[in-house]
Amino acid sequence: MDVYPGFAIFGIFVVNIEIMNSTFLNQDEFAKQWISGIDQVSKRILHLFFYTKFFPIFSFLFGLGISIQALC
């Protein structure tokens, strides 16, 4: 049971690592520097597999863990 939230947190970390590495205050300026082909492919892979997938998984598992603790 504890492995799944860890997996979800890892996915959230992968999504946010790009922003955490940024020295720009504006995300649009930061995104303008990634224009090569490999950058576009990696961005599409992140969007396909990571964005909007791990936040609901983590939220559900967090709520499930809290409800199990409340019942015991």
mmCIF file of the N, C-alpha and C atoms, coordinates in Angstrom:
data_MODEL
# 
_entry.id   MODEL 
# 
loop_
_atom_site.group_PDB 
_atom_site.id 
_atom_site.type_symbol 
_atom_site.label_atom_id 
_atom_site.label_alt_id 
_atom_site.label_comp_id 
_atom_site.label_asym_id 
_atom_site.label_entity_id 
_atom_site.label_seq_id 
_atom_site.pdbx_PDB_ins_code 
_atom_site.Cartn_x 
_atom_site.Cartn_y 
_atom_site.Cartn_z 
_atom_site.occupancy 
_atom_site.B_iso_or_equiv 
_atom_site.pdbx_formal_charge 
_atom_site.auth_seq_id 
_atom_site.auth_comp_id 
_atom_site.auth_asym_id 
_atom_site.auth_atom_id 
_atom_site.pdbx_PDB_model_num 
ATOM 1   N N  . MET A 1 1  ? 0.825   -1.201 0.000   1.00 0.00 ? 1  MET A N  1 
ATOM 2   C CA . MET A 1 1  ? 0.000   0.000  0.000   1.00 0.00 ? 1  MET A CA 1 
ATOM 3   C C  . MET A 1 1  ? 0.867   1.263  0.000   1.00 0.00 ? 1  MET A C  1 
ATOM 4   N N  . ASP A 1 2  ? 2.002   1.221  0.681   1.00 0.00 ? 2  ASP A N  1 
ATOM 5   C CA . ASP A 1 2  ? 2.833   2.416  0.791   1.00 0.00 ? 2  ASP A CA 1 
ATOM 6   C C  . ASP A 1 2  ? 3.670   2.681  -0.456  1.00 0.00 ? 2  ASP A C  1 
ATOM 7   N N  . VAL A 1 3  ? 3.825   1.695  -1.298  1.00 0.00 ? 3  VAL A N  1 
ATOM 8   C CA . VAL A 1 3  ? 4.646   1.862  -2.502  1.00 0.00 ? 3  VAL A CA 1 
ATOM 9   C C  . VAL A 1 3  ? 3.935   2.747  -3.517  1.00 0.00 ? 3  VAL A C  1 
ATOM 10  N N  . TYR A 1 4  ? 2.644   2.635  -3.637  1.00 0.00 ? 4  TYR A N  1 
ATOM 11  C CA . TYR A 1 4  ? 1.898   3.374  -4.658  1.00 0.00 ? 4  TYR A CA 1 
ATOM 12  C C  . TYR A 1 4  ? 1.940   4.894  -4.463  1.00 0.00 ? 4  TYR A C  1 
ATOM 13  N N  . PRO A 1 5  ? 1.758   5.414  -3.236  1.00 0.00 ? 5  PRO A N  1 
ATOM 14  C CA . PRO A 1 5  ? 1.921   6.868  -3.078  1.00 0.00 ? 5  PRO A CA 1 
ATOM 15  C C  . PRO A 1 5  ? 3.347   7.334  -3.372  1.00 0.00 ? 5  PRO A C  1 
ATOM 16  N N  . GLY A 1 6  ? 4.334   6.495  -3.057  1.00 0.00 ? 6  GLY A N  1 
ATOM 17  C CA . GLY A 1 6  ? 5.717   6.837  -3.396  1.00 0.00 ? 6  GLY A CA 1 
ATOM 18  C C  . GLY A 1 6  ? 5.909   6.926  -4.899  1.00 0.00 ? 6  GLY A C  1 
ATOM 19  N N  . PHE A 1 7  ? 5.294   6.022  -5.624  1.00 0.00 ? 7  PHE A N  1 
ATOM 20  C CA . PHE A 1 7  ? 5.334   6.059  -7.086  1.00 0.00 ? 7  PHE A CA 1 
ATOM 21  C C  . PHE A 1 7  ? 4.665   7.322  -7.612  1.00 0.00 ? 7  PHE A C  1 
ATOM 22  N N  . ALA A 1 8  ? 3.544   7.699  -7.013  1.00 0.00 ? 8  ALA A N  1 
ATOM 23  C CA . ALA A 1 8  ? 2.844   8.914  -7.430  1.00 0.00 ? 8  ALA A CA 1 
ATOM 24  C C  . ALA A 1 8  ? 3.668   10.160 -7.111  1.00 0.00 ? 8  ALA A C  1 
ATOM 25  N N  . ILE A 1 9  ? 4.328   10.195 -5.976  1.00 0.00 ? 9  ILE A N  1 
ATOM 26  C CA . ILE A 1 9  ? 5.185   11.336 -5.618  1.00 0.00 ? 9  ILE A CA 1 
ATOM 27  C C  . ILE A 1 9  ? 6.362   11.428 -6.578  1.00 0.00 ? 9  ILE A C  1 
ATOM 28  N N  . PHE A 1 10 ? 6.909   10.280 -6.988  1.00 0.00 ? 10 PHE A N  1 
ATOM 29  C CA . PHE A 1 10 ? 7.985   10.293 -7.972  1.00 0.00 ? 10 PHE A CA 1 
ATOM 30  C C  . PHE A 1 10 ? 7.504   10.892 -9.292  1.00 0.00 ? 10 PHE A C  1 
ATOM 31  N N  . GLY A 1 11 ? 6.296   10.545 -9.723  1.00 0.00 ? 11 GLY A N  1 
ATOM 32  C CA . GLY A 1 11 ? 5.739   11.120 -10.947 1.00 0.00 ? 11 GLY A CA 1 
ATOM 33  C C  . GLY A 1 11 ? 5.541   12.619 -10.839 1.00 0.00 ? 11 GLY A C  1 
ATOM 34  N N  . ILE A 1 12 ? 5.076   13.087 -9.692  1.00 0.00 ? 12 ILE A N  1 
ATOM 35  C CA . ILE A 1 12 ? 4.916   14.527 -9.473  1.00 0.00 ? 12 ILE A CA 1 
ATOM 36  C C  . ILE A 1 12 ? 6.277   15.214 -9.503  1.00 0.00 ? 12 ILE A C  1 
ATOM 37  N N  . PHE A 1 13 ? 7.292   14.566 -8.934  1.00 0.00 ? 13 PHE A N  1 
ATOM 38  C CA . PHE A 1 13 ? 8.643   15.118 -8.960  1.00 0.00 ? 13 PHE A CA 1 
ATOM 39  C C  . PHE A 1 13 ? 9.159   15.235 -10.396 1.00 0.00 ? 13 PHE A C  1 
ATOM 40  N N  . VAL A 1 14 ? 8.918   14.212 -11.217 1.00 0.00 ? 14 VAL A N  1 
ATOM 41  C CA . VAL A 1 14 ? 9.362   14.251 -12.613 1.00 0.00 ? 14 VAL A CA 1 
ATOM 42  C C  . VAL A 1 14 ? 8.702   15.404 -13.354 1.00 0.00 ? 14 VAL A C  1 
ATOM 43  N N  . VAL A 1 15 ? 7.450   15.652 -13.085 1.00 0.00 ? 15 VAL A N  1 
ATOM 44  C CA . VAL A 1 15 ? 6.740   16.763 -13.732 1.00 0.00 ? 15 VAL A CA 1 
ATOM 45  C C  . VAL A 1 15 ? 7.319   18.099 -13.296 1.00 0.00 ? 15 VAL A C  1 
ATOM 46  N N  . ASN A 1 16 ? 7.635   18.229 -12.017 1.00 0.00 ? 16 ASN A N  1 
ATOM 47  C CA . ASN A 1 16 ? 8.080   19.517 -11.486 1.00 0.00 ? 16 ASN A CA 1 
ATOM 48  C C  . ASN A 1 16 ? 9.579   19.758 -11.583 1.00 0.00 ? 16 ASN A C  1 
ATOM 49  N N  . ILE A 1 17 ? 10.357  18.769 -11.976 1.00 0.00 ? 17 ILE A N  1 
ATOM 50  C CA . ILE A 1 17 ? 11.804  18.942 -12.008 1.00 0.00 ? 17 ILE A CA 1 
ATOM 51  C C  . ILE A 1 17 ? 12.221  20.000 -13.029 1.00 0.00 ? 17 ILE A C  1 
ATOM 52  N N  . GLU A 1 18 ? 11.480  20.126 -14.089 1.00 0.00 ? 18 GLU A N  1 
ATOM 53  C CA . GLU A 1 18 ? 11.781  21.143 -15.096 1.00 0.00 ? 18 GLU A CA 1 
ATOM 54  C C  . GLU A 1 18 ? 11.646  22.549 -14.510 1.00 0.00 ? 18 GLU A C  1 
ATOM 55  N N  . ILE A 1 19 ? 10.613  22.789 -13.751 1.00 0.00 ? 19 ILE A N  1 
ATOM 56  C CA . ILE A 1 19 ? 10.387  24.100 -13.161 1.00 0.00 ? 19 ILE A CA 1 
ATOM 57  C C  . ILE A 1 19 ? 11.359  24.354 -12.016 1.00 0.00 ? 19 ILE A C  1 
ATOM 58  N N  . MET A 1 20 ? 11.683  23.313 -11.236 1.00 0.00 ? 20 MET A N  1 
ATOM 59  C CA . MET A 1 20 ? 12.607  23.488 -10.128 1.00 0.00 ? 20 MET A CA 1 
ATOM 60  C C  . MET A 1 20 ? 14.015  23.826 -10.613 1.00 0.00 ? 20 MET A C  1 
ATOM 61  N N  . ASN A 1 21 ? 14.342  23.424 -11.831 1.00 0.00 ? 21 ASN A N  1 
ATOM 62  C CA . ASN A 1 21 ? 15.663  23.669 -12.389 1.00 0.00 ? 21 ASN A CA 1 
ATOM 63  C C  . ASN A 1 21 ? 15.767  25.050 -13.037 1.00 0.00 ? 21 ASN A C  1 
ATOM 64  N N  . SER A 1 22 ? 14.674  25.749 -13.118 1.00 0.00 ? 22 SER A N  1 
ATOM 65  C CA . SER A 1 22 ? 14.624  27.029 -13.821 1.00 0.00 ? 22 SER A CA 1 
ATOM 66  C C  . SER A 1 22 ? 15.203  28.162 -12.975 1.00 0.00 ? 22 SER A C  1 
ATOM 67  N N  . THR A 1 23 ? 15.934  29.047 -13.653 1.00 0.00 ? 23 THR A N  1 
ATOM 68  C CA . THR A 1 23 ? 16.409  30.264 -12.993 1.00 0.00 ? 23 THR A CA 1 
ATOM 69  C C  . THR A 1 23 ? 15.587  31.472 -13.420 1.00 0.00 ? 23 THR A C  1 
ATOM 70  N N  . PHE A 1 24 ? 14.628  31.257 -14.310 1.00 0.00 ? 24 PHE A N  1 
ATOM 71  C CA . PHE A 1 24 ? 13.769  32.328 -14.788 1.00 0.00 ? 24 PHE A CA 1 
ATOM 72  C C  . PHE A 1 24 ? 12.583  32.514 -13.852 1.00 0.00 ? 24 PHE A C  1 
ATOM 73  N N  . LEU A 1 25 ? 12.134  33.741 -13.738 1.00 0.00 ? 25 LEU A N  1 
ATOM 74  C CA . LEU A 1 25 ? 10.937  34.002 -12.940 1.00 0.00 ? 25 LEU A CA 1 
ATOM 75  C C  . LEU A 1 25 ? 9.672   33.740 -13.750 1.00 0.00 ? 25 LEU A C  1 
ATOM 76  N N  . ASN A 1 26 ? 9.778   33.838 -15.058 1.00 0.00 ? 26 ASN A N  1 
ATOM 77  C CA . ASN A 1 26 ? 8.639   33.668 -15.945 1.00 0.00 ? 26 ASN A CA 1 
ATOM 78  C C  . ASN A 1 26 ? 8.764   32.329 -16.663 1.00 0.00 ? 26 ASN A C  1 
ATOM 79  N N  . GLN A 1 27 ? 7.748   31.488 -16.577 1.00 0.00 ? 27 GLN A N  1 
ATOM 80  C CA . GLN A 1 27 ? 7.794   30.177 -17.221 1.00 0.00 ? 27 GLN A CA 1 
ATOM 81  C C  . GLN A 1 27 ? 7.828   30.280 -18.737 1.00 0.00 ? 27 GLN A C  1 
ATOM 82  N N  . ASP A 1 28 ? 7.210   31.284 -19.310 1.00 0.00 ? 28 ASP A N  1 
ATOM 83  C CA . ASP A 1 28 ? 7.205   31.432 -20.767 1.00 0.00 ? 28 ASP A CA 1 
ATOM 84  C C  . ASP A 1 28 ? 8.600   31.701 -21.295 1.00 0.00 ? 28 ASP A C  1 
ATOM 85  N N  . GLU A 1 29 ? 9.358   32.528 -20.605 1.00 0.00 ? 29 GLU A N  1 
ATOM 86  C CA . GLU A 1 29 ? 10.740  32.784 -21.009 1.00 0.00 ? 29 GLU A CA 1 
ATOM 87  C C  . GLU A 1 29 ? 11.595  31.524 -20.863 1.00 0.00 ? 29 GLU A C  1 
ATOM 88  N N  . PHE A 1 30 ? 11.326  30.754 -19.837 1.00 0.00 ? 30 PHE A N  1 
ATOM 89  C CA . PHE A 1 30 ? 12.054  29.510 -19.628 1.00 0.00 ? 30 PHE A CA 1 
ATOM 90  C C  . PHE A 1 30 ? 11.761  28.518 -20.754 1.00 0.00 ? 30 PHE A C  1 
ATOM 91  N N  . ALA A 1 31 ? 10.510  28.452 -21.187 1.00 0.00 ? 31 ALA A N  1 
ATOM 92  C CA . ALA A 1 31 ? 10.113  27.501 -22.229 1.00 0.00 ? 31 ALA A CA 1 
ATOM 93  C C  . ALA A 1 31 ? 10.671  27.870 -23.596 1.00 0.00 ? 31 ALA A C  1 
ATOM 94  N N  . LYS A 1 32 ? 10.982  29.124 -23.837 1.00 0.00 ? 32 LYS A N  1 
ATOM 95  C CA . LYS A 1 32 ? 11.489  29.548 -25.140 1.00 0.00 ? 32 LYS A CA 1 
ATOM 96  C C  . LYS A 1 32 ? 12.866  28.986 -25.463 1.00 0.00 ? 32 LYS A C  1 
ATOM 97  N N  . GLN A 1 33 ? 13.624  28.579 -24.461 1.00 0.00 ? 33 GLN A N  1 
ATOM 98  C CA . GLN A 1 33 ? 14.967  28.073 -24.716 1.00 0.00 ? 33 GLN A CA 1 
ATOM 99  C C  . GLN A 1 33 ? 14.974  26.615 -25.188 1.00 0.00 ? 33 GLN A C  1 
ATOM 100 N N  . TRP A 1 34 ? 13.860  25.914 -25.050 1.00 0.00 ? 34 TRP A N  1 
ATOM 101 C CA . TRP A 1 34 ? 13.789  24.504 -25.440 1.00 0.00 ? 34 TRP A CA 1 
ATOM 102 C C  . TRP A 1 34 ? 13.096  24.383 -26.787 1.00 0.00 ? 34 TRP A C  1 
ATOM 103 N N  . ILE A 1 35 ? 13.836  24.529 -27.870 1.00 0.00 ? 35 ILE A N  1 
ATOM 104 C CA . ILE A 1 35 ? 13.223  24.516 -29.201 1.00 0.00 ? 35 ILE A CA 1 
ATOM 105 C C  . ILE A 1 35 ? 13.763  23.424 -30.108 1.00 0.00 ? 35 ILE A C  1 
ATOM 106 N N  . SER A 1 36 ? 14.773  22.661 -29.670 1.00 0.00 ? 36 SER A N  1 
ATOM 107 C CA . SER A 1 36 ? 15.323  21.614 -30.536 1.00 0.00 ? 36 SER A CA 1 
ATOM 108 C C  . SER A 1 36 ? 14.365  20.431 -30.609 1.00 0.00 ? 36 SER A C  1 
ATOM 109 N N  . GLY A 1 37 ? 14.644  19.524 -31.519 1.00 0.00 ? 37 GLY A N  1 
ATOM 110 C CA . GLY A 1 37 ? 13.763  18.377 -31.736 1.00 0.00 ? 37 GLY A CA 1 
ATOM 111 C C  . GLY A 1 37 ? 13.687  17.445 -30.550 1.00 0.00 ? 37 GLY A C  1 
ATOM 112 N N  . ILE A 1 38 ? 14.837  17.150 -29.943 1.00 0.00 ? 38 ILE A N  1 
ATOM 113 C CA . ILE A 1 38 ? 14.838  16.237 -28.790 1.00 0.00 ? 38 ILE A CA 1 
ATOM 114 C C  . ILE A 1 38 ? 14.111  16.856 -27.598 1.00 0.00 ? 38 ILE A C  1 
ATOM 115 N N  . ASP A 1 39 ? 14.194  18.168 -27.473 1.00 0.00 ? 39 ASP A N  1 
ATOM 116 C CA . ASP A 1 39 ? 13.466  18.842 -26.395 1.00 0.00 ? 39 ASP A CA 1 
ATOM 117 C C  . ASP A 1 39 ? 11.960  18.737 -26.606 1.00 0.00 ? 39 ASP A C  1 
ATOM 118 N N  . GLN A 1 40 ? 11.526  18.892 -27.837 1.00 0.00 ? 40 GLN A N  1 
ATOM 119 C CA . GLN A 1 40 ? 10.099  18.790 -28.132 1.00 0.00 ? 40 GLN A CA 1 
ATOM 120 C C  . GLN A 1 40 ? 9.589   17.365 -27.915 1.00 0.00 ? 40 GLN A C  1 
ATOM 121 N N  . VAL A 1 41 ? 10.395  16.369 -28.306 1.00 0.00 ? 41 VAL A N  1 
ATOM 122 C CA . VAL A 1 41 ? 9.997   14.973 -28.105 1.00 0.00 ? 41 VAL A CA 1 
ATOM 123 C C  . VAL A 1 41 ? 9.899   14.649 -26.619 1.00 0.00 ? 41 VAL A C  1 
ATOM 124 N N  . SER A 1 42 ? 10.883  15.080 -25.840 1.00 0.00 ? 42 SER A N  1 
ATOM 125 C CA . SER A 1 42 ? 10.837  14.802 -24.402 1.00 0.00 ? 42 SER A CA 1 
ATOM 126 C C  . SER A 1 42 ? 9.669   15.514 -23.734 1.00 0.00 ? 42 SER A C  1 
ATOM 127 N N  . LYS A 1 43 ? 9.353   16.714 -24.187 1.00 0.00 ? 43 LYS A N  1 
ATOM 128 C CA . LYS A 1 43 ? 8.208   17.438 -23.631 1.00 0.00 ? 43 LYS A CA 1 
ATOM 129 C C  . LYS A 1 43 ? 6.896   16.721 -23.948 1.00 0.00 ? 43 LYS A C  1 
ATOM 130 N N  . ARG A 1 44 ? 6.779   16.198 -25.158 1.00 0.00 ? 44 ARG A N  1 
ATOM 131 C CA . ARG A 1 44 ? 5.564   15.448 -25.520 1.00 0.00 ? 44 ARG A CA 1 
ATOM 132 C C  . ARG A 1 44 ? 5.440   14.155 -24.719 1.00 0.00 ? 44 ARG A C  1 
ATOM 133 N N  . ILE A 1 45 ? 6.564   13.495 -24.463 1.00 0.00 ? 45 ILE A N  1 
ATOM 134 C CA . ILE A 1 45 ? 6.535   12.277 -23.653 1.00 0.00 ? 45 ILE A CA 1 
ATOM 135 C C  . ILE A 1 45 ? 6.105   12.606 -22.222 1.00 0.00 ? 45 ILE A C  1 
ATOM 136 N N  . LEU A 1 46 ? 6.625   13.710 -21.681 1.00 0.00 ? 46 LEU A N  1 
ATOM 137 C CA . LEU A 1 46 ? 6.197   14.133 -20.340 1.00 0.00 ? 46 LEU A CA 1 
ATOM 138 C C  . LEU A 1 46 ? 4.707   14.426 -20.303 1.00 0.00 ? 46 LEU A C  1 
ATOM 139 N N  . HIS A 1 47 ? 4.204   15.108 -21.321 1.00 0.00 ? 47 HIS A N  1 
ATOM 140 C CA . HIS A 1 47 ? 2.772   15.418 -21.356 1.00 0.00 ? 47 HIS A CA 1 
ATOM 141 C C  . HIS A 1 47 ? 1.939   14.147 -21.477 1.00 0.00 ? 47 HIS A C  1 
ATOM 142 N N  . LEU A 1 48 ? 2.418   13.193 -22.260 1.00 0.00 ? 48 LEU A N  1 
ATOM 143 C CA . LEU A 1 48 ? 1.644   11.981 -22.489 1.00 0.00 ? 48 LEU A CA 1 
ATOM 144 C C  . LEU A 1 48 ? 1.592   11.089 -21.263 1.00 0.00 ? 48 LEU A C  1 
ATOM 145 N N  . PHE A 1 49 ? 2.716   10.922 -20.578 1.00 0.00 ? 49 PHE A N  1 
ATOM 146 C CA . PHE A 1 49 ? 2.783   9.945  -19.500 1.00 0.00 ? 49 PHE A CA 1 
ATOM 147 C C  . PHE A 1 49 ? 2.723   10.509 -18.089 1.00 0.00 ? 49 PHE A C  1 
ATOM 148 N N  . PHE A 1 50 ? 3.034   11.793 -17.895 1.00 0.00 ? 50 PHE A N  1 
ATOM 149 C CA . PHE A 1 50 ? 3.174   12.288 -16.528 1.00 0.00 ? 50 PHE A CA 1 
ATOM 150 C C  . PHE A 1 50 ? 2.184   13.382 -16.151 1.00 0.00 ? 50 PHE A C  1 
ATOM 151 N N  . TYR A 1 51 ? 2.014   14.395 -16.995 1.00 0.00 ? 51 TYR A N  1 
ATOM 152 C CA . TYR A 1 51 ? 1.157   15.521 -16.632 1.00 0.00 ? 51 TYR A CA 1 
ATOM 153 C C  . TYR A 1 51 ? -0.271  15.043 -16.426 1.00 0.00 ? 51 TYR A C  1 
ATOM 154 N N  . THR A 1 52 ? -0.911  15.512 -15.427 1.00 0.00 ? 52 THR A N  1 
ATOM 155 C CA . THR A 1 52 ? -2.312  15.248 -15.043 1.00 0.00 ? 52 THR A CA 1 
ATOM 156 C C  . THR A 1 52 ? -2.594  13.780 -14.729 1.00 0.00 ? 52 THR A C  1 
ATOM 157 N N  . LYS A 1 53 ? -1.575  12.950 -14.601 1.00 0.00 ? 53 LYS A N  1 
ATOM 158 C CA . LYS A 1 53 ? -1.812  11.554 -14.278 1.00 0.00 ? 53 LYS A CA 1 
ATOM 159 C C  . LYS A 1 53 ? -1.518  11.259 -12.805 1.00 0.00 ? 53 LYS A C  1 
ATOM 160 N N  . PHE A 1 54 ? -0.475  11.843 -12.265 1.00 0.00 ? 54 PHE A N  1 
ATOM 161 C CA . PHE A 1 54 ? -0.026  11.456 -10.936 1.00 0.00 ? 54 PHE A CA 1 
ATOM 162 C C  . PHE A 1 54 ? -0.691  12.241 -9.820  1.00 0.00 ? 54 PHE A C  1 
ATOM 163 N N  . PHE A 1 55 ? -1.176  13.440 -10.079 1.00 0.00 ? 55 PHE A N  1 
ATOM 164 C CA . PHE A 1 55 ? -1.851  14.208 -9.033  1.00 0.00 ? 55 PHE A CA 1 
ATOM 165 C C  . PHE A 1 55 ? -3.142  13.521 -8.578  1.00 0.00 ? 55 PHE A C  1 
ATOM 166 N N  . PRO A 1 56 ? -4.010  13.063 -9.489  1.00 0.00 ? 56 PRO A N  1 
ATOM 167 C CA . PRO A 1 56 ? -5.211  12.354 -9.022  1.00 0.00 ? 56 PRO A CA 1 
ATOM 168 C C  . PRO A 1 56 ? -4.894  11.024 -8.332  1.00 0.00 ? 56 PRO A C  1 
ATOM 169 N N  . ILE A 1 57 ? -3.865  10.320 -8.815  1.00 0.00 ? 57 ILE A N  1 
ATOM 170 C CA . ILE A 1 57 ? -3.484  9.056  -8.177  1.00 0.00 ? 57 ILE A CA 1 
ATOM 171 C C  . ILE A 1 57 ? -3.033  9.321  -6.742  1.00 0.00 ? 57 ILE A C  1 
ATOM 172 N N  . PHE A 1 58 ? -2.179  10.321 -6.568  1.00 0.00 ? 58 PHE A N  1 
ATOM 173 C CA . PHE A 1 58 ? -1.688  10.641 -5.227  1.00 0.00 ? 58 PHE A CA 1 
ATOM 174 C C  . PHE A 1 58 ? -2.835  11.099 -4.329  1.00 0.00 ? 58 PHE A C  1 
ATOM 175 N N  . SER A 1 59 ? -3.717  11.932 -4.842  1.00 0.00 ? 59 SER A N  1 
ATOM 176 C CA . SER A 1 59 ? -4.847  12.420 -4.038  1.00 0.00 ? 59 SER A CA 1 
ATOM 177 C C  . SER A 1 59 ? -5.751  11.272 -3.596  1.00 0.00 ? 59 SER A C  1 
ATOM 178 N N  . PHE A 1 60 ? -6.041  10.360 -4.511  1.00 0.00 ? 60 PHE A N  1 
ATOM 179 C CA . PHE A 1 60 ? -6.877  9.219  -4.170  1.00 0.00 ? 60 PHE A CA 1 
ATOM 180 C C  . PHE A 1 60 ? -6.214  8.352  -3.115  1.00 0.00 ? 60 PHE A C  1 
ATOM 181 N N  . LEU A 1 61 ? -4.932  8.050  -3.297  1.00 0.00 ? 61 LEU A N  1 
ATOM 182 C CA . LEU A 1 61 ? -4.241  7.188  -2.343  1.00 0.00 ? 61 LEU A CA 1 
ATOM 183 C C  . LEU A 1 61 ? -4.073  7.858  -0.981  1.00 0.00 ? 61 LEU A C  1 
ATOM 184 N N  . PHE A 1 62 ? -3.883  9.169  -0.969  1.00 0.00 ? 62 PHE A N  1 
ATOM 185 C CA . PHE A 1 62 ? -3.808  9.897  0.295   1.00 0.00 ? 62 PHE A CA 1 
ATOM 186 C C  . PHE A 1 62 ? -5.144  9.790  1.030   1.00 0.00 ? 62 PHE A C  1 
ATOM 187 N N  . GLY A 1 63 ? -6.239  10.035 0.333   1.00 0.00 ? 63 GLY A N  1 
ATOM 188 C CA . GLY A 1 63 ? -7.563  9.921  0.943   1.00 0.00 ? 63 GLY A CA 1 
ATOM 189 C C  . GLY A 1 63 ? -7.868  8.516  1.402   1.00 0.00 ? 63 GLY A C  1 
ATOM 190 N N  . LEU A 1 64 ? -7.445  7.524  0.636   1.00 0.00 ? 64 LEU A N  1 
ATOM 191 C CA . LEU A 1 64 ? -7.652  6.132  1.023   1.00 0.00 ? 64 LEU A CA 1 
ATOM 192 C C  . LEU A 1 64 ? -6.883  5.800  2.288   1.00 0.00 ? 64 LEU A C  1 
ATOM 193 N N  . GLY A 1 65 ? -5.643  6.256  2.372   1.00 0.00 ? 65 GLY A N  1 
ATOM 194 C CA . GLY A 1 65 ? -4.851  6.001  3.572   1.00 0.00 ? 65 GLY A CA 1 
ATOM 195 C C  . GLY A 1 65 ? -5.437  6.663  4.803   1.00 0.00 ? 65 GLY A C  1 
ATOM 196 N N  . ILE A 1 66 ? -5.928  7.886  4.644   1.00 0.00 ? 66 ILE A N  1 
ATOM 197 C CA . ILE A 1 66 ? -6.550  8.586  5.775   1.00 0.00 ? 66 ILE A CA 1 
ATOM 198 C C  . ILE A 1 66 ? -7.828  7.866  6.217   1.00 0.00 ? 66 ILE A C  1 
ATOM 199 N N  . SER A 1 67 ? -8.616  7.405  5.250   1.00 0.00 ? 67 SER A N  1 
ATOM 200 C CA . SER A 1 67 ? -9.863  6.713  5.610   1.00 0.00 ? 67 SER A CA 1 
ATOM 201 C C  . SER A 1 67 ? -9.576  5.380  6.283   1.00 0.00 ? 67 SER A C  1 
ATOM 202 N N  . ILE A 1 68 ? -8.538  4.668  5.864   1.00 0.00 ? 68 ILE A N  1 
ATOM 203 C CA . ILE A 1 68 ? -8.187  3.421  6.532   1.00 0.00 ? 68 ILE A CA 1 
ATOM 204 C C  . ILE A 1 68 ? -7.745  3.678  7.968   1.00 0.00 ? 68 ILE A C  1 
ATOM 205 N N  . GLN A 1 69 ? -6.976  4.758  8.168   1.00 0.00 ? 69 GLN A N  1 
ATOM 206 C CA . GLN A 1 69 ? -6.561  5.094  9.528   1.00 0.00 ? 69 GLN A CA 1 
ATOM 207 C C  . GLN A 1 69 ? -7.751  5.504  10.396  1.00 0.00 ? 69 GLN A C  1 
ATOM 208 N N  . ALA A 1 70 ? -8.723  6.187  9.804   1.00 0.00 ? 70 ALA A N  1 
ATOM 209 C CA . ALA A 1 70 ? -9.895  6.622  10.575  1.00 0.00 ? 70 ALA A CA 1 
ATOM 210 C C  . ALA A 1 70 ? -10.766 5.429  10.985  1.00 0.00 ? 70 ALA A C  1 
ATOM 211 N N  . LEU A 1 71 ? -10.783 4.398  10.186  1.00 0.00 ? 71 LEU A N  1 
ATOM 212 C CA . LEU A 1 71 ? -11.606 3.241  10.513  1.00 0.00 ? 71 LEU A CA 1 
ATOM 213 C C  . LEU A 1 71 ? -10.969 2.342  11.565  1.00 0.00 ? 71 LEU A C  1 
ATOM 214 N N  . CYS A 1 72 ? -9.663  2.374  11.676  1.00 0.00 ? 72 CYS A N  1 
ATOM 215 C CA . CYS A 1 72 ? -8.983  1.484  12.653  1.00 0.00 ? 72 CYS A CA 1 
ATOM 216 C C  . CYS A 1 72 ? -8.910  2.065  14.024  1.00 0.00 ? 72 CYS A C  1 
# 
